[in-house]
Amino acid sequence: MKAWMIAAMDDASRLITGIDIFFNDNRINVMSVLKSAVSKFGRPSRLVLDNGPSYKNKQIKLMVSLIATTL
């Protein structure tokens, strides 16, 4: 069985802000890691994502717009 590591990283400091291991690479797991990172470290000023289907969908766009409007 294949395992996927999904991580969120601060580009400037290279600090891992969110990370987890999953058996599926899907939008739900990506959103879980992003939610964890934002709750621990706050709203990012910029979010750079992969172009894969797990990272490029309507739910991620909605979450990013909600993050951008908070604070």
C-alpha positions, 0 to 999 in steps of 0.5 A: 500500500502506498503512503503519501506525505503531505506537508505545508512549509514556510518558503522563507524559513523552510519551517514545516508548518503542517505535515501528516501521512495519508494513504490517499492523496486527495483534497480532503487530506490537503485541506486537513494539513492546511487547516492545521498549519493555519491554526498553529501559525496563522494566516499566510501572506502567500500560498503556493500550491502544486498543480495536481488535482489534489491541490487545484480544485474548488474546495481549496480555492474556497478555503484560500479565499476564506483564509485571505478574508480573515484577520 
